[in-house]
Amino acid sequence: MSKTLFSNARLVNEGQTIDADVLIDGERIAKVASSIAASDDMTVIDLAGKYLLPGMIDDQVHFREPGMTHKGDLATESAAAAAGGITSFMDMPNVNPQTTTRAALKDKYDMAVGRCSANYGFHFGATNGNIEEIKALQVGEAAGIKAFMGASTGDMLVDDPQTLDRLFKHAPIIVLTHCEDSPMIWANEAAAREKFGEDVPLTEHPAIRSAEACLASSTLATSLASRHDALLHVLHLTTEIEMGLFSTAHRSEKRITAEVCVHHLWFDESRYEELGAAIKCNPAIKRAEDRMALIAALNDQRIDIIATDHAPHLAQEKAEKYFKSPAGLPLVQHALLTLFDLVADGQISVELLVDRACHAPADIFGVKDRGYVREGWYADLVVVDPARAYRVEKANLLSKCQWSPFEGHQFSSTIDTTVVNGDVVYSDGNLSGIVAGQKLEFQRAR
């Protein structure tokens, strides 16, 4: 078992930033102290004041396996995640075959063994017809139960009122919702077609996927959760008007929690003219006022988690006309860099960043021994150099789809090193070739 000492770190952990040394022994953190003496059996890495933080835990990704591996797969996308400082991820069930049976869930875990550069967990999908499978789920089998309450996923849309009521009544673990009202979206699409035909401009996307459609669906989800005292996590919020649904209490006191994704914190609708389908996602990127409201909600604790909703598509698919161009952006490699730019701009603090991107996902999903820098816990760590800029170029992209909405952008910080289970999987711009990811353990029951 190898030992690695990170010395002279600016450790960001549990609400504070301190000067510290961190010793890793094997796959666990052995010691955290203001100073740790080096010995001959240690590899010593002097961080010279760079940030050291727990690796990001991304609770929402679409790595496309099984069934859509021409876009991405568990190996390629987890490598991109590790290069971005994401040490654990939770993948969504809208793959092929869909992860809507316990047998399909087991198969998906089996195909991940030995292939992921980051730790992995999988969400179980709700449909209008699989309530008995949901009832049979055991705590720890899945990260959560995903219900698509919006018109973006075909036959995984859960829109039957009785099914939704039973889901919130019987779910043995946390329910995650994509909240958009489908009939409202369909009406908006019809109106856009009447006005523009098939050549709907991308600037219409936030009007079609409107704030009102989001609010109607998220209001329904939160009311159902409250009625049944269910654990609910509302994904990828995008609007100012939805913020009134959520409490400013600490997450430990809430049954209903909320998430925002990095692209909704970064982009607003003014960027559609320049970037077009490259920022088409569901729910849509909306007004600058909505973006600022999301940042305010992060700061007042209405929003509990920051994630990516990483969703790669091929460039030629994105180049189709509006109705054929798929929604989704590849984001895992640049999510933390985006957040550090928000820190540099004074919009959030680095302590808040770590709380919402690292600590909160571990707490809300009951991830065992991860998400914090604590003695005895897994050594999932990321080193960030705030003094070295990083420019996004096609040559340094690792997602299989080989494009990014950030191409040409220069971030103010660089991901220096990523450690997963005590192994350096990424350092100084290169993957190490070590595939260190393990299956996440989930302990939170309803």
PLY file of the C-alpha trace (Angstrom):
ply
format ascii 1.0
element vertex 446
property float x
property float y
property float z
element edge 445
property int vertex1
property int vertex2
end_header
0.00 0.00 0.00
1.54 3.31 -1.11
1.65 6.52 0.88
1.37 9.99 -0.65
1.80 13.24 1.26
0.27 16.44 -0.13
2.09 19.24 1.66
1.53 23.01 1.74
-2.07 22.80 0.52
-4.80 25.40 0.79
-7.38 22.87 1.97
-11.02 23.79 1.28
-13.22 21.56 3.40
-16.24 21.75 5.71
-16.79 25.48 5.37
-13.27 26.75 5.80
-10.01 27.22 3.91
-6.86 26.42 5.87
-3.21 25.63 5.31
-2.78 21.89 5.78
-0.97 18.70 4.86
-2.91 15.57 3.86
-1.47 12.06 4.02
-2.92 9.25 1.90
-2.26 5.65 2.86
-3.55 3.24 0.22
-7.06 4.28 -0.82
-7.87 6.21 2.37
-6.91 9.50 3.99
-4.64 8.67 6.91
-4.03 12.10 8.42
-5.00 15.75 8.04
-2.87 18.22 10.01
-1.22 21.62 9.84
2.10 19.86 9.29
2.99 16.21 8.66
6.59 15.04 8.71
7.71 13.23 5.57
9.31 9.78 5.73
11.18 7.57 3.30
8.11 5.46 2.51
6.10 8.45 1.23
5.78 10.15 -2.12
5.75 13.86 -1.27
3.92 16.34 -3.50
4.42 19.99 -2.55
1.29 21.89 -3.60
2.90 25.27 -2.92
-0.38 26.82 -1.86
-2.63 25.36 -4.55
-6.18 24.48 -3.56
-6.85 20.93 -2.34
-10.48 19.87 -2.07
-12.62 16.75 -2.07
-13.40 15.62 -5.59
-16.67 16.80 -7.09
-19.56 14.33 -6.87
-21.73 14.82 -9.96
-25.24 13.56 -9.23
-26.49 13.87 -12.82
-24.71 12.67 -15.96
-25.67 10.89 -19.18
-22.68 8.77 -20.18
-24.77 7.02 -22.89
-23.98 3.40 -22.07
-25.54 1.01 -22.90
-27.02 1.62 -26.31
-25.68 5.02 -27.42
-21.94 4.51 -27.16
-21.25 6.37 -30.42
-21.86 9.52 -28.33
-20.02 8.48 -25.17
-19.44 5.54 -22.87
-18.55 4.86 -19.25
-14.82 4.73 -19.97
-14.48 7.85 -22.13
-16.82 10.09 -20.16
-15.51 9.06 -16.74
-12.00 9.85 -17.99
-13.19 13.31 -19.04
-14.83 13.69 -15.63
-11.62 12.76 -13.82
-9.71 15.31 -15.90
-12.25 17.86 -14.69
-11.83 17.01 -11.00
-15.01 14.91 -10.76
-14.17 11.82 -8.71
-17.68 10.30 -8.51
-20.71 10.38 -10.79
-24.30 9.16 -10.87
-25.54 8.17 -14.31
-29.10 8.51 -15.60
-31.39 5.66 -16.74
-32.46 6.88 -20.21
-30.13 4.51 -22.05
-30.91 1.48 -24.21
-32.11 -0.76 -22.67
-33.48 1.67 -20.14
-32.51 1.16 -16.51
-36.10 0.54 -15.42
-35.77 -2.99 -14.00
-33.55 -4.28 -11.25
-32.04 -6.73 -13.74
-31.07 -3.88 -16.08
-29.61 -2.00 -13.12
-27.44 -4.98 -12.19
-26.31 -5.37 -15.80
-25.27 -1.72 -15.91
-23.23 -2.05 -12.72
-21.58 -5.18 -14.15
-20.50 -3.38 -17.32
-18.89 -0.58 -15.27
-16.47 -2.82 -13.35
-12.85 -2.04 -14.19
-13.70 0.63 -16.79
-14.39 3.87 -14.91
-11.77 6.46 -14.00
-14.16 7.88 -11.38
-16.45 6.21 -8.86
-19.86 5.30 -10.22
-23.48 4.99 -9.16
-26.61 4.58 -11.23
-30.11 5.98 -10.97
-33.19 3.81 -11.52
-35.81 5.03 -14.00
-39.51 5.43 -13.27
-42.08 4.75 -15.99
-45.86 4.70 -16.10
-45.74 0.91 -15.62
-42.91 -0.17 -13.30
-44.16 0.70 -9.83
-43.69 -2.90 -8.61
-40.02 -2.80 -9.62
-39.69 0.48 -7.71
-41.29 -1.01 -4.62
-38.81 -3.91 -4.77
-35.75 -1.65 -4.84
-33.48 -2.06 -1.84
-31.56 0.78 -0.22
-28.11 0.87 -1.80
-29.12 -0.69 -5.12
-29.56 2.64 -6.87
-28.50 6.21 -6.23
-32.05 7.48 -6.68
-35.24 7.06 -8.72
-35.45 9.37 -11.73
-38.85 10.57 -12.92
-38.92 12.52 -16.19
-41.89 14.85 -15.69
-41.10 16.55 -18.99
-41.29 15.88 -22.70
-37.64 15.15 -23.39
-37.27 11.41 -23.09
-40.01 9.70 -25.10
-41.45 6.63 -23.40
-39.72 7.42 -20.10
-42.10 10.36 -19.61
-44.06 9.79 -16.37
-47.28 11.74 -16.82
-50.02 9.54 -15.36
-51.34 11.22 -12.18
-51.98 7.92 -10.39
-48.50 6.66 -11.26
-46.91 9.82 -9.91
-48.92 9.57 -6.71
-47.87 5.94 -6.20
-44.25 6.79 -6.97
-44.04 9.40 -4.23
-46.00 7.20 -1.85
-43.91 4.05 -2.26
-40.41 5.13 -3.34
-37.97 3.50 -0.88
-35.20 6.01 -1.69
-34.92 9.58 -2.94
-36.91 10.60 -6.04
-35.29 12.88 -8.62
-37.43 14.86 -11.03
-36.93 16.56 -14.37
-39.67 19.18 -14.12
-41.24 20.59 -17.27
-44.95 20.47 -18.15
-45.29 18.53 -21.39
-48.68 19.84 -22.62
-47.45 23.43 -22.23
-44.27 22.63 -24.17
-46.20 20.86 -26.93
-48.48 23.90 -27.29
-45.45 26.20 -27.49
-43.84 23.95 -30.10
-47.01 24.03 -32.21
-47.10 27.82 -32.03
-43.43 28.03 -33.05
-44.02 25.69 -36.01
-46.95 27.80 -37.15
-44.78 30.92 -37.06
-41.44 29.58 -38.35
-42.11 26.18 -39.92
-39.23 23.76 -39.30
-36.66 26.59 -39.22
-37.33 27.63 -35.64
-34.43 29.81 -34.44
-32.59 28.65 -31.32
-33.48 31.95 -29.67
-37.02 30.54 -29.32
-35.87 27.64 -27.15
-36.38 29.36 -23.76
-39.86 30.46 -24.88
-40.78 26.93 -25.97
-39.29 25.37 -22.83
-40.78 28.20 -20.85
-40.42 29.27 -17.24
-44.15 28.68 -16.80
-43.78 25.06 -17.97
-41.00 24.55 -15.43
-42.97 26.10 -12.59
-46.12 24.06 -13.25
-44.19 20.79 -13.12
-41.94 21.62 -10.15
-44.98 22.81 -8.21
-46.64 19.44 -8.84
-43.52 17.52 -7.80
-43.02 19.44 -4.57
-46.70 19.15 -3.65
-46.65 15.37 -4.18
-43.50 15.00 -2.12
-44.99 17.07 0.68
-48.23 15.05 0.62
-46.37 11.75 1.01
-43.39 13.04 3.05
-41.11 11.64 0.34
-37.49 12.57 -0.25
-37.41 14.69 -3.41
-34.50 16.22 -5.29
-35.53 18.60 -8.10
-32.94 18.60 -10.85
-31.47 21.36 -13.06
-33.57 24.33 -12.00
-33.46 27.27 -14.39
-35.91 29.98 -13.31
-36.31 32.79 -10.84
-40.01 32.00 -10.34
-39.28 28.47 -9.09
-37.03 29.62 -6.26
-40.00 30.35 -4.02
-40.72 26.61 -3.84
-37.54 25.87 -1.87
-36.44 26.44 1.70
-33.38 28.35 2.88
-32.84 25.81 5.66
-29.71 23.66 5.71
-30.08 20.45 3.70
-29.98 18.38 6.89
-33.36 19.89 7.81
-35.05 19.43 4.41
-36.96 16.62 2.72
-37.08 18.55 -0.57
-33.77 19.66 -2.08
-32.79 21.42 -5.29
-30.03 21.33 -7.90
-28.56 23.73 -10.41
-26.22 22.86 -13.28
-23.07 24.70 -14.22
-24.28 25.79 -17.66
-27.32 27.51 -16.16
-24.98 29.39 -13.84
-22.73 30.43 -16.73
-24.78 31.03 -19.88
-27.92 33.07 -20.47
-30.20 33.51 -23.47
-27.99 36.23 -24.98
-25.58 33.46 -26.04
-28.00 31.64 -28.39
-27.14 33.97 -31.29
-23.47 33.01 -31.00
-23.62 29.38 -29.87
-26.99 28.13 -31.15
-27.58 24.42 -30.60
-24.28 24.10 -28.74
-26.18 25.38 -25.69
-29.53 23.76 -26.46
-30.48 21.79 -23.37
-33.60 20.83 -21.44
-34.65 22.70 -19.37
-33.52 25.64 -21.45
-30.95 28.26 -20.59
-33.06 31.34 -19.92
-32.78 35.04 -19.01
-29.83 36.77 -17.37
-32.22 37.53 -14.49
-32.82 33.81 -14.04
-29.10 33.10 -13.99
-28.56 35.69 -11.29
-31.49 34.33 -9.29
-29.91 30.87 -9.37
-26.65 32.27 -8.03
-28.56 34.10 -5.30
-30.36 30.86 -4.42
-27.02 29.09 -4.10
-25.89 31.73 -1.68
-29.04 31.59 0.48
-29.21 27.73 0.51
-32.38 27.34 -1.56
-30.24 25.36 -4.01
-28.36 22.50 -2.40
-26.31 20.82 -5.16
-24.33 21.88 -8.23
-24.12 19.27 -11.02
-23.48 19.05 -14.76
-26.24 17.07 -16.55
-23.37 16.11 -18.90
-25.08 14.91 -22.09
-22.86 14.40 -25.14
-24.20 14.29 -28.70
-22.28 14.20 -31.96
-21.57 17.55 -33.60
-23.43 16.53 -36.74
-26.51 15.72 -34.65
-26.38 19.13 -32.97
-26.11 20.78 -36.41
-29.63 19.66 -37.39
-32.58 22.07 -37.46
-34.26 22.99 -34.18
-36.68 20.09 -33.76
-34.12 17.44 -34.77
-31.16 18.84 -32.88
-30.88 16.93 -29.58
-30.69 18.70 -26.23
-27.60 18.33 -24.09
-24.03 19.56 -23.56
-20.74 17.81 -22.71
-19.66 19.47 -19.45
-17.80 17.21 -17.01
-14.29 18.23 -18.06
-14.91 21.94 -17.42
-17.51 22.08 -14.65
-15.15 22.83 -11.77
-13.23 25.35 -13.87
-16.53 27.14 -14.56
-17.24 27.29 -10.85
-13.77 28.57 -10.04
-14.31 31.37 -12.56
-17.49 32.28 -10.67
-15.38 32.33 -7.50
-12.79 34.56 -9.17
-15.61 36.89 -10.23
-16.91 37.10 -6.66
-20.29 35.49 -7.42
-19.78 32.56 -5.04
-17.15 31.63 -2.47
-14.77 28.72 -2.81
-16.21 27.28 0.43
-19.72 27.38 -1.07
-18.42 25.73 -4.24
-17.04 22.80 -2.25
-20.13 22.56 -0.07
-22.55 22.30 -3.01
-20.42 20.32 -5.48
-18.69 17.92 -3.08
-20.25 17.76 0.40
-23.95 18.12 -0.43
-24.24 15.27 -2.97
-22.61 12.92 -0.44
-25.04 14.01 2.27
-28.24 14.04 0.21
-27.63 10.65 -1.44
-26.01 9.02 1.58
-22.71 8.28 -0.17
-20.53 6.35 2.26
-17.13 7.82 3.26
-16.82 10.27 0.36
-17.34 13.95 -0.31
-15.18 15.30 2.54
-11.50 15.39 3.42
-11.63 13.35 6.63
-9.29 10.87 8.22
-10.38 7.33 7.39
-12.43 8.40 4.38
-11.64 7.57 0.76
-8.91 9.67 -0.81
-10.96 11.28 -3.58
-9.21 14.62 -4.04
-8.60 17.34 -6.60
-5.83 19.92 -6.75
-6.76 23.22 -8.43
-4.19 25.81 -9.43
-5.90 29.23 -9.32
-2.83 30.98 -10.69
-2.57 29.03 -13.95
-5.05 29.63 -16.78
-6.48 26.84 -18.95
-7.66 27.34 -22.52
-10.19 24.89 -23.95
-9.13 23.57 -27.35
-10.39 20.67 -29.43
-7.00 19.00 -28.94
-7.49 18.75 -25.16
-11.09 17.50 -25.15
-11.59 14.01 -23.75
-15.33 13.38 -24.21
-15.98 11.04 -27.12
-18.14 13.62 -28.93
-15.07 15.89 -29.31
-16.71 19.29 -28.96
-17.50 21.70 -26.14
-19.52 24.90 -25.76
-16.40 26.30 -24.05
-14.05 25.84 -27.03
-11.80 28.89 -27.27
-12.57 30.05 -23.72
-9.74 30.56 -21.28
-10.54 29.68 -17.68
-8.67 31.41 -14.88
-7.78 28.13 -13.11
-6.42 24.70 -14.01
-7.22 21.23 -12.72
-3.75 20.20 -11.62
-4.26 16.70 -10.20
-7.16 14.31 -9.56
-6.91 11.44 -7.07
-9.48 8.63 -6.96
-9.29 6.07 -4.16
-5.70 7.12 -3.46
-4.51 6.79 -7.06
-3.49 9.73 -9.23
-5.70 9.34 -12.30
-4.96 12.74 -13.87
-2.02 15.12 -13.49
-0.52 18.06 -15.38
-2.81 17.70 -18.38
-2.58 13.93 -18.78
-4.51 10.86 -17.70
-2.29 8.42 -15.83
-3.92 5.32 -17.31
-4.98 4.08 -13.86
-8.66 3.10 -13.85
-9.42 3.55 -10.16
-13.20 4.01 -9.99
-15.24 1.92 -7.57
-18.97 1.35 -7.09
-20.44 3.97 -4.78
-22.19 2.83 -1.61
-25.52 4.56 -0.89
-26.94 4.48 2.61
-29.86 6.92 2.66
-33.33 5.39 2.92
-36.62 7.19 2.73
0 1
1 2
2 3
3 4
4 5
5 6
6 7
7 8
8 9
9 10
10 11
11 12
12 13
13 14
14 15
15 16
16 17
17 18
18 19
19 20
20 21
21 22
22 23
23 24
24 25
25 26
26 27
27 28
28 29
29 30
30 31
31 32
32 33
33 34
34 35
35 36
36 37
37 38
38 39
39 40
40 41
41 42
42 43
43 44
44 45
45 46
46 47
47 48
48 49
49 50
50 51
51 52
52 53
53 54
54 55
55 56
56 57
57 58
58 59
59 60
60 61
61 62
62 63
63 64
64 65
65 66
66 67
67 68
68 69
69 70
70 71
71 72
72 73
73 74
74 75
75 76
76 77
77 78
78 79
79 80
80 81
81 82
82 83
83 84
84 85
85 86
86 87
87 88
88 89
89 90
90 91
91 92
92 93
93 94
94 95
95 96
96 97
97 98
98 99
99 100
100 101
101 102
102 103
103 104
104 105
105 106
106 107
107 108
108 109
109 110
110 111
111 112
112 113
113 114
114 115
115 116
116 117
117 118
118 119
119 120
120 121
121 122
122 123
123 124
124 125
125 126
126 127
127 128
128 129
129 130
130 131
131 132
132 133
133 134
134 135
135 136
136 137
137 138
138 139
139 140
140 141
141 142
142 143
143 144
144 145
145 146
146 147
147 148
148 149
149 150
150 151
151 152
152 153
153 154
154 155
155 156
156 157
157 158
158 159
159 160
160 161
161 162
162 163
163 164
164 165
165 166
166 167
167 168
168 169
169 170
170 171
171 172
172 173
173 174
174 175
175 176
176 177
177 178
178 179
179 180
180 181
181 182
182 183
183 184
184 185
185 186
186 187
187 188
188 189
189 190
190 191
191 192
192 193
193 194
194 195
195 196
196 197
197 198
198 199
199 200
200 201
201 202
202 203
203 204
204 205
205 206
206 207
207 208
208 209
209 210
210 211
211 212
212 213
213 214
214 215
215 216
216 217
217 218
218 219
219 220
220 221
221 222
222 223
223 224
224 225
225 226
226 227
227 228
228 229
229 230
230 231
231 232
232 233
233 234
234 235
235 236
236 237
237 238
238 239
239 240
240 241
241 242
242 243
243 244
244 245
245 246
246 247
247 248
248 249
249 250
250 251
251 252
252 253
253 254
254 255
255 256
256 257
257 258
258 259
259 260
260 261
261 262
262 263
263 264
264 265
265 266
266 267
267 268
268 269
269 270
270 271
271 272
272 273
273 274
274 275
275 276
276 277
277 278
278 279
279 280
280 281
281 282
282 283
283 284
284 285
285 286
286 287
287 288
288 289
289 290
290 291
291 292
292 293
293 294
294 295
295 296
296 297
297 298
298 299
299 300
300 301
301 302
302 303
303 304
304 305
305 306
306 307
307 308
308 309
309 310
310 311
311 312
312 313
313 314
314 315
315 316
316 317
317 318
318 319
319 320
320 321
321 322
322 323
323 324
324 325
325 326
326 327
327 328
328 329
329 330
330 331
331 332
332 333
333 334
334 335
335 336
336 337
337 338
338 339
339 340
340 341
341 342
342 343
343 344
344 345
345 346
346 347
347 348
348 349
349 350
350 351
351 352
352 353
353 354
354 355
355 356
356 357
357 358
358 359
359 360
360 361
361 362
362 363
363 364
364 365
365 366
366 367
367 368
368 369
369 370
370 371
371 372
372 373
373 374
374 375
375 376
376 377
377 378
378 379
379 380
380 381
381 382
382 383
383 384
384 385
385 386
386 387
387 388
388 389
389 390
390 391
391 392
392 393
393 394
394 395
395 396
396 397
397 398
398 399
399 400
400 401
401 402
402 403
403 404
404 405
405 406
406 407
407 408
408 409
409 410
410 411
411 412
412 413
413 414
414 415
415 416
416 417
417 418
418 419
419 420
420 421
421 422
422 423
423 424
424 425
425 426
426 427
427 428
428 429
429 430
430 431
431 432
432 433
433 434
434 435
435 436
436 437
437 438
438 439
439 440
440 441
441 442
442 443
443 444
444 445
